[in-house]
Amino acid sequence: MVMMTARTRQQERVGATREALLTAAERLFAEHGVHAVANRQISAAAGQGNNAAVNYHFGTKTDLVRAIVRRHAEQMERIRAGMLADIGDSTELRDWVACVVRPTTEHLAALGRPSWYARFIAQVTADPALQAVTTAEAFAAAPSLHPLQDGVNRCLPDLPDEVYAERGAMTRHLITQMTAERERALADAAPTSRTTWHDTATGLIDAIVALWQAPVTPEG
């Protein structure tokens, strides 16, 4: 019993250290960019005297980015899965776009303020290599993204593949940059265009539905 208690306490300490490192890294990456932050700075911000704490608990900086993405992706997955269950086999594009947007905004609302996740994502997706890592980790942690893509596809059967890919990228940039902009404004106590994260999502959904339904002009 004593041995189990000691082991449990050790596991709790390790878990608390990992969480502190993840939180510190997310904030520093959001504020300064991934490549501008050294592991020793993360350790210090997390209250760890050992400069090698990041390497010990996570390995490389890329592994640390993966862990941050996974922590948030798992929470957003629960929101998304519930929304997908509610809309079933809807043929309304707006329903599917809402499932793209609202898991992020609802998660950001739940984080309270200040939060750093939106700005963190804006920083890591600006780097092509880290964007690939982020996308892969998000899909691994969020199986509902696959049926979500299928649902959007069914609503846009005649959209050419290259236009679909282009508008998918536009959608990603809109969500990433607009949520990061709002998060930054909230952290700085600056004015925002929408009062709540819910209303922010509504504006994004309006714009993204219009984006996907926009006419396609032939090249040339």
C-alpha positions in Angstrom: 0.0 0.0 0.0 2.8 2.4 0.9 4.6 1.5 -2.4 1.5 2.1 -4.4 0.9 5.5 -2.7 4.5 6.6 -3.4 4.2 5.5 -7.0 0.9 7.4 -7.4 2.5 10.5 -5.9 5.4 10.2 -8.3 3.0 9.8 -11.3 1.0 12.9 -10.1 4.3 14.9 -9.9 5.3 13.8 -13.4 1.8 14.7 -14.7 1.9 18.1 -13.0 5.3 18.8 -14.4 4.3 17.8 -17.9 1.2 20.1 -17.7 3.3 23.0 -16.5 5.7 22.6 -19.4 2.9 22.3 -21.9 1.2 25.5 -20.6 4.5 27.4 -20.5 5.5 26.3 -24.0 2.1 27.1 -25.5 2.2 30.6 -24.1 5.8 31.3 -25.1 5.3 29.8 -28.6 2.1 31.9 -29.0 3.9 35.1 -28.0 7.3 34.7 -29.7 7.1 31.8 -32.2 8.3 28.3 -31.9 11.9 28.8 -33.2 12.5 31.9 -31.1 12.0 30.0 -27.8 14.6 27.8 -26.3 13.8 24.7 -24.2 15.6 26.3 -21.2 13.2 29.2 -21.4 10.2 26.8 -21.3 11.7 25.0 -18.3 12.2 28.3 -16.4 8.7 29.6 -17.2 7.3 26.3 -15.9 9.2 26.6 -12.7 11.6 23.8 -13.4 15.2 24.2 -12.3 16.3 21.5 -14.7 17.0 23.0 -18.2 16.7 19.5 -19.7 13.1 19.1 -18.4 11.5 19.5 -21.9 13.8 16.9 -23.4 13.2 14.5 -20.6 9.4 14.7 -20.7 8.8 15.2 -24.4 11.9 14.7 -26.5 12.3 17.2 -29.3 10.6 20.5 -29.7 8.5 19.0 -32.5 7.3 16.4 -30.0 6.4 19.1 -27.6 4.3 20.9 -30.4 2.6 17.5 -31.0 1.7 17.2 -27.3 0.2 20.7 -27.2 -1.9 20.1 -30.3 -3.1 16.7 -29.0 -4.2 18.2 -25.7 -6.5 20.7 -27.4 -7.5 18.4 -30.2 -8.9 15.8 -27.9 -11.1 18.4 -26.1 -12.4 19.8 -29.4 -13.1 16.3 -30.7 -15.7 15.8 -28.0 -17.5 19.0 -29.1 -17.3 18.1 -32.8 -18.5 14.5 -32.3 -21.5 15.8 -30.4 -22.3 18.3 -33.2 -21.9 15.7 -35.9 -24.3 13.3 -34.0 -26.9 16.2 -33.9 -26.8 17.0 -37.6 -26.8 13.4 -38.8 -26.9 13.2 -42.6 -27.7 16.9 -43.2 -27.6 18.2 -46.7 -27.1 21.8 -45.5 -23.6 23.1 -46.0 -24.0 25.5 -43.1 -24.5 22.6 -40.7 -21.2 21.1 -41.7 -19.3 24.4 -41.7 -20.6 25.0 -38.2 -18.9 21.7 -37.2 -15.7 23.0 -38.6 -15.8 26.3 -36.8 -17.6 26.0 -33.5 -15.5 23.3 -31.9 -12.6 25.7 -32.0 -14.5 28.8 -30.8 -16.3 26.9 -28.0 -13.0 25.4 -26.8 -11.5 28.9 -26.8 -14.5 30.2 -24.8 -14.1 27.4 -22.3 -10.4 28.2 -21.8 -11.2 31.7 -20.5 -8.8 34.5 -20.6 -6.0 34.9 -21.2 -5.7 31.9 -23.5 -2.9 31.2 -26.1 -4.1 28.3 -28.1 -5.4 30.3 -31.2 -2.1 32.3 -31.3 -0.1 29.2 -30.9 -1.8 27.6 -33.9 -1.3 30.7 -35.9 2.5 30.5 -35.1 3.0 26.8 -35.8 0.9 26.7 -39.0 3.0 29.5 -40.4 5.9 27.0 -40.6 5.3 24.4 -43.4 7.0 21.6 -41.5 5.1 22.3 -38.3 1.9 22.8 -40.2 2.2 19.2 -41.5 2.9 18.0 -38.0 0.0 19.9 -36.6 -2.4 18.6 -39.3 -1.3 15.0 -38.8 -1.6 15.2 -35.0 -5.0 16.8 -35.2 -6.4 14.0 -37.5 -4.8 11.3 -35.3 -6.5 12.8 -32.2 -9.8 13.6 -33.9 -11.4 10.8 -35.9 -14.5 12.9 -36.5 -12.6 15.0 -39.0 -12.9 12.3 -41.6 -16.7 12.1 -41.7 -16.8 15.9 -41.4 -14.8 16.2 -44.6 -17.1 13.7 -46.3 -20.1 15.7 -45.2 -18.7 18.9 -46.8 -17.8 16.9 -49.9 -21.4 15.7 -50.3 -22.7 19.3 -50.2 -20.3 20.4 -53.0 -20.3 17.5 -55.5 -19.5 19.6 -58.5 -16.6 21.6 -57.1 -13.4 20.9 -58.9 -10.7 19.2 -56.8 -8.2 22.0 -57.1 -10.8 24.6 -56.1 -11.9 22.4 -53.2 -8.3 22.3 -52.0 -7.9 26.0 -52.4 -11.0 26.9 -50.5 -10.1 24.4 -47.8 -6.9 26.3 -47.3 -8.8 29.6 -47.3 -11.1 28.2 -44.7 -8.3 27.1 -42.5 -6.6 30.5 -42.7 -9.8 32.4 -41.9 -10.4 30.4 -38.8 -6.8 30.5 -37.7 -6.2 34.2 -38.2 -9.5 35.5 -37.1 -9.5 33.5 -33.8 -5.9 34.5 -33.2 -6.8 38.1 -33.7 -9.7 37.9 -31.3 -7.7 36.1 -28.7 -4.9 38.7 -28.9 -7.4 41.5 -28.6 -9.0 39.9 -25.5 -5.6 39.4 -23.9 -4.8 43.1 -24.5 -8.3 44.3 -23.4 -8.7 45.8 -26.8 -12.0 46.2 -28.7 -13.3 43.2 -30.7 -15.7 43.1 -33.6 -17.9 40.5 -32.0 -19.0 40.4 -28.4 -18.7 36.7 -27.8 -16.9 33.6 -29.2 -20.3 32.3 -30.2 -21.0 35.4 -32.3 -17.5 35.2 -33.7 -18.2 31.7 -34.9 -21.5 32.9 -36.5 -19.6 35.5 -38.5 -17.0 33.0 -39.6 -19.7 30.5 -40.6 -21.5 33.1 -42.7 -18.3 34.0 -44.5 -17.1 30.4 -45.0 -20.4 29.2 -46.4 -20.3 32.1 -48.9 -16.7 31.2 -49.7 -17.5 27.6 -50.5 -20.6 28.6 -52.6 -18.9 31.3 -54.6 -18.9 30.9 -58.4 -15.8 29.3 -60.0 -14.4 31.4 -62.8 -12.6 29.4 -65.5 -8.9 30.0 -65.8 -7.6 31.9 -68.8 
